[in-house]
Amino acid sequence: MMAGIVYYKAKEVSFFELDTAIQPDNPHPIRHGDIATCNIAGTFEVLGQMPENFRERLLVAVNSSVTLTPARRQSLLAKI
């Protein structure tokens, strides 16, 4: 299952204080309206940018996932 994630050790990316696993097969959607509300309230904060190779690593994770169905895999790849 590790092949289907993008893994960063703590502080490998400045804003990930703990070991972090990004699982494309386990998304937690955030509604645009919630982001807009936080932005208006002044509680939305961009902590930084993902590393340059994140997209490449995410593509590898999606293609390597043992839990994604072929249809879900294609859907995710079309969005990346």
HELIX and SHEET records of a PDB file:
HELIX    1   1 MET A    2  GLY A    4  5                                   3    
HELIX    2   2 HIS A   32  ALA A   41  1                                  10    
HELIX    3   3 PHE A   54  SER A   64  1                                  11    
HELIX    4   4 PRO A   70  LYS A   79  1                                  10    
SHEET    1   A 2 VAL A   6  TYR A   8  0                                        
SHEET    2   A 2 THR A  20  ILE A  22 -1                                        
END                                                                             
